[in-house]
Amino acid sequence: MLNSVKALLVVGILAILTSFRTWQEDSIPSSNRTRIRTVCLDAGHGGKDPGCIGATGIHESKIALRVILELGKKLEAEYPNLKVIYTRKKDVFIDLHERSAIANRNKADLFISVHCNSHPSSKFFGTETYTMGLHKTEGNLDVAKRENSVILQETDYKRKYKGFDPNSPLAHIMMANFQNAFMANSIKFAQKVERQFKKTSDRKSYGVKQAGFLVLWETAMPSVLVEAGFLTNRDEEKYLNTENGQEEVAEAIAKAFRQYKEEIEN
């Protein structure tokens, strides 16, 4: 009986994966993407969802928005022909499904989501950039669970996310397989972001990681989620809450974008 149940579970998972991969393949234009014409910038959280709260009460949603707006300003100034779209430009709540839908509707060639990190220990500081994939450590899974838990504030989330449970490790493992078509370029861009954090502002980098993030799940393009620093560390919270700190974070991502664009197009 137990073996039969396991067999049915495996068949069901494979069917879901096959169905989603078919959808992804249909979402990719038939011509090879050799130009970066559109980028979608996503400021994590917002509105009724403040995200993580810093050691002195700073909200993740506000820091993420300031960084994204600064990043967008830099990209628009350097690339007049680049279409820069935003999932939000003010402190409003946008559900995760709609964030990826905005990128897909605008046929974005790259999706960049900016967040701030937290940890029970205040000693942690530094950056890390995520792509979709199987979580390799419990820490990666914890970050994904925290960022995905926002769906509990959305109406009818079980229908929209096909019964996804943000507290289920199995759900995260299944979901992490769906972005494989864009994995190589997602990792390529993520690596450049982390290198620039170290080079541009001498930040401590935890490198590129993989985990199951809902905001990256349905994007039909290379996508990354940048954790710009730990708000639970007082020094880093202070840095991220300054114009200079936000400008440095945005500049590092902008430089990574420049390198990525040149590499992809040439």
Backbone torsions as a table, in degrees:
resi	resn	phi	psi	omega
1	MET	NA	-45.7	-179.3
2	LEU	-62.3	-41.1	179.3
3	ASN	-64.2	-36.9	179.2
4	SER	-65.1	-41.6	178.7
5	VAL	-63.7	-42.4	178.9
6	LYS	-62.4	-41.8	-179.3
7	ALA	-62.7	-43.2	179.1
8	LEU	-64.5	-37.5	179.4
9	LEU	-64.5	-44.0	179.6
10	VAL	-62.7	-45.0	179.3
11	VAL	-60.6	-42.0	-179.9
12	GLY	-64.3	-43.1	179.1
13	ILE	-62.9	-44.3	-180.0
14	LEU	-62.5	-38.2	179.1
15	ALA	-64.8	-41.9	178.9
16	ILE	-64.0	-45.4	-179.7
17	LEU	-61.5	-44.2	-179.5
18	THR	-62.8	-43.0	-179.7
19	SER	-62.5	-43.9	-177.4
20	PHE	-70.6	-38.1	178.7
21	ARG	-63.4	-37.6	177.1
22	THR	-62.5	-42.3	177.3
23	TRP	-61.2	-42.9	179.7
24	GLN	-61.7	-46.4	-178.0
25	GLU	-61.4	-37.5	178.8
26	ASP	-69.2	-22.4	-176.9
27	SER	-82.9	-15.0	-176.8
28	ILE	-88.8	127.7	178.2
29	PRO	-56.6	149.4	-176.3
30	SER	-66.5	-32.4	178.6
31	SER	-79.7	147.8	179.9
32	ASN	-65.3	139.8	179.1
33	ARG	-84.0	103.3	179.4
34	THR	-113.2	-3.5	179.1
35	ARG	-124.5	141.7	174.4
36	ILE	-98.5	98.0	-176.4
37	ARG	-100.6	-28.2	-175.3
38	THR	-137.3	133.4	175.3
39	VAL	-125.9	137.8	178.1
40	CYS	-106.9	123.2	-179.4
41	LEU	-106.2	128.1	-174.0
42	ASP	-122.9	115.6	173.6
43	ALA	-87.7	117.2	-175.0
44	GLY	-60.7	147.1	174.5
45	HIS	64.4	-154.1	-179.4
46	GLY	124.0	153.6	178.7
47	GLY	61.1	-125.4	-177.8
48	LYS	-70.3	-7.7	179.3
49	ASP	-112.1	96.4	-177.0
50	PRO	-77.6	-10.8	-173.7
51	GLY	75.9	-154.4	179.4
52	CYS	-75.4	155.5	-176.9
53	ILE	-116.1	130.4	-173.8
54	GLY	-70.9	177.2	-177.5
55	ALA	-60.7	-29.4	179.3
56	THR	-114.1	16.9	172.9
57	GLY	97.8	7.9	178.7
58	ILE	-71.8	136.5	-178.6
59	HIS	-90.7	134.2	176.4
60	GLU	-55.4	-42.4	-175.7
61	SER	-57.8	-37.3	-177.7
62	LYS	-74.2	-41.1	178.4
63	ILE	-65.0	-45.7	-178.8
64	ALA	-59.3	-41.0	-179.2
65	LEU	-65.8	-43.7	179.9
66	ARG	-62.7	-40.1	178.8
67	VAL	-65.3	-44.8	-178.7
68	ILE	-63.3	-42.5	179.7
69	LEU	-65.0	-37.9	177.1
70	GLU	-68.0	-41.0	177.4
71	LEU	-62.4	-46.0	179.2
72	GLY	-60.0	-41.0	179.0
73	LYS	-61.7	-40.5	179.6
74	LYS	-66.4	-44.8	-178.2
75	LEU	-67.1	-41.1	179.9
76	GLU	-64.6	-35.5	180.0
77	ALA	-72.0	-38.3	-176.8
78	GLU	-81.7	-31.2	-176.5
79	TYR	-126.3	84.5	-177.7
80	PRO	-59.2	-27.4	-178.3
81	ASN	-91.5	-1.5	178.9
82	LEU	-83.4	130.3	175.9
83	LYS	-86.5	115.6	179.4
84	VAL	-107.7	118.3	178.2
85	ILE	-115.8	154.6	-176.0
86	TYR	-124.4	142.2	173.3
87	THR	-77.4	-27.3	172.4
88	ARG	-158.1	146.5	177.8
89	LYS	-122.3	7.4	175.7
90	LYS	-147.3	-179.7	-173.6
91	ASP	-82.6	76.7	179.3
92	VAL	-128.4	159.6	179.4
93	PHE	-89.5	124.9	175.1
94	ILE	-124.6	124.5	-177.3
95	ASP	-71.4	160.2	-173.2
96	LEU	-63.9	-38.2	179.5
97	HIS	-61.0	-41.3	-178.5
98	GLU	-70.4	-32.1	179.2
99	ARG	-61.0	-47.9	178.1
100	SER	-69.1	-33.6	178.7
101	ALA	-64.0	-37.5	177.5
102	ILE	-60.9	-44.6	179.0
103	ALA	-64.1	-42.7	-178.1
104	ASN	-68.4	-41.8	-179.4
105	ARG	-62.2	-33.6	-178.8
106	ASN	-92.4	6.7	178.0
107	LYS	51.9	47.5	-180.0
108	ALA	-64.1	148.3	178.0
109	ASP	-97.2	-10.8	178.7
110	LEU	-157.8	139.3	179.6
111	PHE	-120.7	123.2	-179.2
112	ILE	-122.3	116.5	178.4
113	SER	-110.6	128.0	-178.1
114	VAL	-110.0	132.4	-180.0
115	HIS	-136.5	176.0	170.0
116	CYS	-123.4	150.3	-172.9
117	ASN	-96.6	168.0	173.3
118	SER	-148.3	160.2	179.0
119	HIS	-156.7	145.8	178.1
120	PRO	-57.8	-28.1	178.0
121	SER	-97.4	130.3	-178.2
122	SER	-76.7	-4.3	-177.5
123	LYS	-77.4	-17.0	-176.3
124	PHE	-77.3	134.4	174.9
125	PHE	-149.8	157.7	179.1
126	GLY	123.8	-178.9	-174.4
127	THR	-113.9	159.9	170.0
128	GLU	-157.2	146.0	-178.9
129	THR	-123.1	131.4	-174.1
130	TYR	-108.2	146.0	164.7
131	THR	-119.9	167.0	175.6
132	MET	-67.7	143.4	177.1
133	GLY	164.7	175.1	178.0
134	LEU	-67.7	128.0	178.2
135	HIS	-65.1	133.3	-177.9
136	LYS	-92.4	-20.8	-177.7
137	THR	-137.3	163.2	176.8
138	GLU	-62.2	-33.7	179.0
139	GLY	-63.0	-41.5	178.1
140	ASN	-62.5	-42.3	179.5
141	LEU	-63.7	-39.5	179.7
142	ASP	-62.5	-40.5	178.7
143	VAL	-63.5	-45.1	-179.8
144	ALA	-62.2	-43.4	179.5
145	LYS	-60.9	-42.2	-178.8
146	ARG	-64.8	-46.2	-179.0
147	GLU	-68.8	-32.9	-178.2
148	ASN	-80.1	-17.6	-174.2
149	SER	-64.8	-13.6	179.0
150	VAL	-60.9	-24.8	-177.8
151	ILE	-63.0	-20.3	179.0
152	LEU	-66.2	-17.3	177.3
153	GLN	-90.3	-6.3	-179.2
154	GLU	-88.8	149.7	176.8
155	THR	-79.2	139.2	176.0
156	ASP	57.7	37.7	-175.3
157	TYR	-67.4	-28.6	-179.2
158	LYS	-64.3	-37.1	178.0
159	ARG	-73.2	-45.6	-176.0
160	LYS	-62.6	-36.4	-176.2
161	TYR	-107.4	23.6	173.6
162	LYS	53.8	41.9	176.7
163	GLY	78.7	11.4	-178.9
164	PHE	-59.0	131.8	178.7
165	ASP	-109.8	112.2	-176.4
166	PRO	-63.5	-13.2	179.5
167	ASN	-97.4	2.1	-177.0
168	SER	-98.4	117.7	175.9
169	PRO	-59.4	-37.6	179.9
170	LEU	-62.2	-40.5	179.6
171	ALA	-62.0	-39.2	179.7
172	HIS	-68.4	-37.7	179.3
173	ILE	-64.6	-45.8	179.2
174	MET	-60.8	-47.8	-175.9
175	MET	-64.0	-33.5	-174.6
176	ALA	-66.6	-15.2	179.2
177	ASN	-81.4	-13.0	-168.3
178	PHE	-77.2	-16.8	-175.7
179	GLN	-101.4	16.8	-174.4
180	ASN	-58.5	-32.9	-176.9
181	ALA	-60.5	-26.1	-175.8
182	PHE	-115.0	10.7	-171.1
183	MET	-61.6	-45.5	-174.6
184	ALA	-58.8	-48.1	-179.0
185	ASN	-72.9	-30.3	175.5
186	SER	-62.2	-46.1	179.6
187	ILE	-66.1	-39.9	179.6
188	LYS	-58.1	-46.5	179.8
189	PHE	-69.3	-41.4	-179.4
190	ALA	-59.2	-41.0	179.0
191	GLN	-62.8	-39.9	179.6
192	LYS	-66.4	-37.9	177.8
193	VAL	-61.1	-48.4	-177.7
194	GLU	-66.7	-36.4	176.3
195	ARG	-63.3	-40.1	-179.6
196	GLN	-69.7	-33.5	176.0
197	PHE	-59.7	-42.5	179.7
198	LYS	-71.2	-39.5	-174.7
199	LYS	-79.5	-43.3	-173.8
200	THR	-75.0	-43.1	-174.7
201	SER	-131.6	15.3	176.3
202	ASP	54.2	41.4	178.6
203	ARG	-81.6	150.7	171.5
204	LYS	-72.8	130.3	-177.8
205	SER	-116.9	130.9	173.3
206	TYR	-91.9	3.1	173.2
207	GLY	85.2	-166.9	-179.5
208	VAL	-93.4	133.5	-178.7
209	LYS	-131.2	168.2	178.2
210	GLN	-126.0	139.4	176.1
211	ALA	-163.0	167.8	-175.9
212	GLY	-92.0	96.0	179.5
213	PHE	-103.6	127.1	179.5
214	LEU	-60.4	-35.3	-177.0
215	VAL	-66.7	-22.5	177.2
216	LEU	-95.9	-15.6	-169.1
217	TRP	-57.0	-50.0	-171.3
218	GLU	-100.1	7.3	179.5
219	THR	-74.9	129.1	-178.2
220	ALA	-94.9	50.7	179.5
221	MET	-166.4	165.5	173.7
222	PRO	-56.0	136.9	-172.6
223	SER	-144.9	143.8	176.7
224	VAL	-137.8	156.1	173.1
225	LEU	-122.0	117.0	-176.2
226	VAL	-98.2	122.0	172.1
227	GLU	-95.6	105.3	-167.9
228	ALA	-78.4	-9.4	179.9
229	GLY	156.3	169.6	-175.7
230	PHE	-97.7	112.9	177.9
231	LEU	-71.0	-16.8	179.4
232	THR	-80.5	-3.5	172.3
233	ASN	-101.1	120.5	-172.3
234	ARG	-58.4	-42.2	-178.6
235	ASP	-66.1	-41.9	-178.8
236	GLU	-72.4	-35.9	175.7
237	GLU	-60.1	-44.0	179.3
238	LYS	-62.4	-43.2	179.1
239	TYR	-61.8	-47.4	-177.2
240	LEU	-70.4	-17.5	-179.0
241	ASN	-93.6	8.6	177.3
242	THR	-106.6	153.4	176.3
243	GLU	-60.9	-37.1	179.9
244	ASN	-65.2	-43.5	179.4
245	GLY	-64.7	-44.4	179.4
246	GLN	-64.6	-37.8	178.7
247	GLU	-66.4	-39.5	180.0
248	GLU	-66.6	-40.7	177.5
249	VAL	-62.9	-46.9	-179.9
250	ALA	-63.1	-39.4	-179.5
251	GLU	-65.0	-40.1	178.3
252	ALA	-62.0	-43.9	179.9
253	ILE	-67.9	-38.8	179.2
254	ALA	-63.2	-41.1	178.0
255	LYS	-65.5	-39.2	177.1
256	ALA	-63.3	-40.3	177.9
257	PHE	-61.9	-43.3	-179.7
258	ARG	-59.3	-46.3	179.5
259	GLN	-64.5	-42.9	-179.5
260	TYR	-63.6	-45.8	-179.4
261	LYS	-60.6	-45.6	179.6
262	GLU	-62.5	-41.6	-178.5
263	GLU	-67.2	-43.7	-178.7
264	ILE	-67.1	-41.5	-174.6
265	GLU	-82.7	-18.8	-179.2
266	ASN	-110.3	NA	NA
